[in-house]
Amino acid sequence: MLRTFSFSSVAPMMDWTDNHYRTLACLITRHAWLYTEMVVAETIVHQKDNLDRFLAFSQEQHPIVLQIGGSNLENLAKATELANIYGYDEINLNCGCPSGKVAGHGCFGVQLMLSPKFVGDSMRAIAANSDVPVSVKCRIGVDDHDSYNELCDFIYTVSSRSPTRHFIIHSRKALLNGISPAENRKIPPLKYEYYFALLRDFPELQFTINGGINCINEVDAARRQGAHGVMTGRAAYNSPWSLLGHVDSRVYGELRTGLSRRKILEQYQIYGDSVIGKYGPNKPNIRQVVKPLLNLFHSEPGNGLWKRKADAALHHCATIKSFLEETLQAIPDAVLDSTLPETKTSGGTDIFTDAIFLLPPPYKSREHQVLCA
């Protein structure tokens, strides 16, 4: 079973795409696919009596994908089976995280790209225990294993050994030694040509492009060049109103009339005050629930004062209602009540144009070596 393409999605980001952010996101867009933070398979297995804390979400968050991390076949299978009851729309395996805490010890994340047969077996185990489609999120390479053919070997092996038909491709390789995860998002160069070559060489598969896409015009540009799906990361967190607010109209053709940030905050306040302290003392607390709101007025008049007031209010406010009452006076009514302006496709340079002219030679699968090595 496959998704309906094309679509827009928000990348899984540790400490960012939690339940609170996803709640805000789905108040802004009805259609963007949302991803959970990575949840380690062992956490799901060992916390099976406390799974709501890690896996529960509101029905409004559909379509939503659970991203799992791990490298133990049995635990990946068990975790997937336990997650079925929550009704996620897809299960995704993390093969792209370059964090030393994840990949540096040979555990999982991007390190798994060096073991494509194991990833294929993992995806087969996940799919066998899943009620929904499965996918892999990966980089285009690791350290010196960064040729286009090596990426294709990984895709070919995983898709041949499992029912995986959807790959999210972060168009940078990962460097495992010497640089931080943040630097891994900037220093290795983007090679969008690898992504578009995959579309050519694996027409039976579906690929989502990720990495360096920062605005709705760039989402459109990727789609115009034939991308099956487009995933945005920190831009969707740092500018949720201007990016996510245009997804429904620009990507899905559905205009949300009358949507304003005042209305979004009124709905979010009801949610926030219902969950503070839900799972015990300080879990979640007001600071955690407020965190996704802090970029809602990015680049708007009053944004600097709003953030200063927010910082002060978080020291003593106990509810989202009181927090908003104390801080929103910094934001002009014209900003609070403004609706999203229509946007037009940028007439500037298409950031993907050069990639189309830099495609590597077509992949010729080395079937025997790839599957039997």
N, C-alpha and C positions, 0 to 999 in steps of 0.2 A: 504494500500500500504506500502511495506516494503523496506528498503534499500537492496542493494546487499552487503553481507558480504563475507570475512572478510575485514577490512579496518583499516586505521590509522587516527587519528584525533588529532587536537590541542585544548586543553581545552579553554573554555571561561574564560578570566581573566580581571578583571576590571583594566583600565588604561594600559593594555598591548596589548590585541588582538584587537586593533582599526584598522581602514582602512589602516593605514600606515604599521603596522606589517603584516596584511593579504596580502597586495600588495607584500611585500618582500617575504613572505612565498610562494606565488603562483609563484614567479619567480624561486624558488628553487625546489618546488614540484608541479606537475600537479594534483596529485591524493589525497593528504591528505585532509580530511574534515576539514574545518575551521569553527570556531564558533565566533560569534560577542561577544563583551563585553555584559554583561547583560544590557538590556534596560528596564527600568521600564514601565509597561503598561500605567500608568498615563502620563508619558512623551509623549508617542506616541499619546495618545488621545488628550492631551492638545496642542501638537505641530503639529497638523495635517496639518497645512499650511506651515510647515517648516521641513517636514519629511526627505528630502534628507540629512540634516545634521546628522540625527541619523540612517537612514536606507539604504542610497544609497551605492552601491558597484559596482565595475567593473565586467563585465561578466567573466573575467579571474579567479575570486575568486571561481567560482563553482568547487566542491560542497561546499555549505556554509549553516550554520544553524544560525537562529536568536534565541538567548536566551532572553526570557522575564522573568521579575520578577513582582510579584504582588499577591494580595490576594482579589481582587474585581472581582467577576465573570463577571460583565457587562463590566468593563474596559479591562479585559483579552480578552473577546470576541471582543470588538471594536478594540483593538490594533491589534489582529490577522487579522481582516478583512482589516484594513488599510495597514497592511504589505504585503498583498497578491500581490499588484501591483508590488512589488519589485522582486518577483520571487525567494524567498529563497527555498532551497531544503528540509528544515525541520524546524519545530518550536519546541523549547525546553523550558520547564518550570524549573526555578531555584528552586530546593528544597534542595540545598546543601550548600549555602553560610552561614558561621557561623559568619559573621561580626555583631557586636552589632548594627550597623546602620541599618542592614537589619532584622536580626532575633531577636535582643534583645528586641524589642518593640512588639513582637508578630505579626509582619507584614507579612513577607514572608521569603524566603530562607529556611534554614534547619528547622526552626520552623514549617514549613508546614508538616514535616514528622509526627508530633504529631496529625495531622488532616487528616488521609488518605482518609476519605470519601469526605472531601472538595477538596482534590487534585484530586480525581477521577472526581468530578463534574466540577472542573476547566478544566481538560483535555478534558472532554466531550464538554464543551463550546468552548474551543480553537479549537478542531477538527471540530466542526460544522461550524466554520467560517474560516477554513483553506483549501487551495487547495493542501496541501502537508502533508506528515506524521508528527506525533507529537511524542515527547519524553519527558522524565523526567530525570533530573540529580539530584542525591541524595547522601547522605552518607549512611553508614550501620547502623546508629543509632544516637540518641541524648541523651546526659547525661546518666541517668540510664536506658533509654529505648534502650538497645543495644543488646538484645538477638537476635539470628538468627530467632526465631519464630516471633518476632515483626517486623523485616525487611520483612519477608515473608508476614505477615499480610498486611503491607503497599503495597508491590508489588501486592498481590492478590486483594486487595480492589481497587487500582487505575486501574488495568487492567480489572477488572470485571465491573467497573462503567464507563469505557471510552474505546475508540479505541486504547489506548496507548499500543504499542507492543515493544517499545524500551526503555530501562532504562540504563543510564550511572551511574555506581556504583563507587563512591569514597570509597575505601576500608578502610577508617577510620571513626570512629564515630566523632561527633562534641561535644565539651564541650562549653556550652553557657555562663558560668559564670567563670570569673577569668583568662582566657587566651585570647590572641589576635588571629586574623585570621592566622597570620604567625605561631604562636605556634600550632594552630589547624591543620596545615599541617605537624607537626612533632611529637607532644607529644602523641596524641592518637595512639596506635599501629596499624599497618596495619594488617588486617585480610583478606588476600586473600582467605582463605578457605570459607568465606561467599559468595564471588563472584562465586567460582566454584561450591558451593552447589546450588546456584540459577540456574546455567546451568542444573544441575541434576533435580531440582524440578519444573522448569517452562520451559519445552522443547518447548512450543508453543511461548515463548517470545524470544527477542534478547537482549543481555546484552553486554555493553562495559565496560571494566575494566579501572580504573583510580586510580592514587595515587602511588607515589614512583617509577614510571617507568622513567628511566633517560637516556637510550641510545637505539640504534636500536637493539642491541642484546637482551635487555630485552623485547622490542616489539616482537621480534621473539620468545622469550621464552614463552610469554603469548599465542601467536598463536599456538605454538606447544602443549600447554596444553589444547587447545580447545577454547580459548577466541573467542567470535564472533567478537569483535572489541577492539582496544587498543587506549586509549587516553593518550597523554603526556601533561604535563603542562609546568612548568617553564623551564624544560630542552629544550623544543622546542624554547623557547625564549632566553635562555642563551647560547645555542649552536646550532643556527639554521642551520649552514652549515653541521656540522657533523651528526646531527640527521635527519633533514628534507631532507637533500641532499641524504640520502640513502633510503628514504621511497619508491620512485617510483620503484627502482630496487629490494629491499628486500621484500617489501610487495606486489607490483603489477606486478613485473616481467618486468618492462619497464626501460631500461637503458637510461639515458640522457647523450649522448656523447657530449664532448666539453664544458660542463657547467663549467664556472669559475666564481670566484667572481668579476673579472673585468667586465665581461659581465653582470652579475647581477646588478652591480652598474651603469653601463651605462644605463640600462633600468630603474632602480629605479630613477636615476637623472631626466629623462624625466618626470616621474610621479610626483616626488616631486616638481619640479619647476612649474608644472601645477596646483598644489593645494594650494600652500602657499598663505594664505590670501583669499582663495576662498569664505569663508562664513563670511567675514567681517574682521575688523582689528584684527590681531593676532590669527585668527581662520581659519586654523591651522597656527602655526608659524614654523620657521625653526627648533627650538629645538624639537618640537613634531614630525616633519617629519624625523629628523635625529635619534631620539631615537632608533628605531628598528635596525639601522645599527651598533650600538656600540658593539654588541656581534658577529659580522660577522667574526672577526678574533680571536675568543676565542682560547687561548693557542698557537697562532701562533707567530713566530718571528716578532717583531715590534709592537705587540698588545699594550704594555704599552705605548710606545711613541705615537702611533696612538690615544689613548684615551686622552693623555695629549694635543696633538695638537687639537683634537676635542673640548675639553673643552675651549681652548683659541679661536678657530675659531668661536664657537657659539656666542661669544660676539659681533662679528662684521660682519660675513658673512650674506648676504641677500638671497643667492640662494644656492641650493644644488650643483650646478656646481662649484661655487667658494669654497664651503666648501670642496668638494672632491679634487679640485686642490691643496688646501692648506694643506690637511692632508694626502693624500694617499702616499706622498713621504716617509712616515714613514714605509710603508709596502713594503717589497722586491717584485720585479717583479715575482720571482719564486712562491711566495705565491699568489699574485693577479691572476696569470695565471694558477695556478695548477688546475687540475680537480680532481674530487672525486676518491680516490683510491677504489678498490674493497675491500669489507669487507667479512669476513667469520664468520659464526655463532660461538659464543664463546664456547670454550670447558670447561668453568668454571662452577661453581655451578649454577643450574637453580634456580632463586629466588622464583619460584612458586612450586618447587617440594614438599617442606614440607607441603604446603597448601593442596595438594591433599590427604595427609595422615591425615589431621586434620579436614576433613569435618564433620560438625555437623550432627546429625541424620536427616533423611528426614522430610520435612515439611508435616504436615497433616493439611490441611486448616480447620479452624473452621468457615465454611461458614456462618452459621446462626449468630454467634456472631460477625464475622468480618463485614458483610454487614449490619447488622441490629442494631448493638450496638449504 
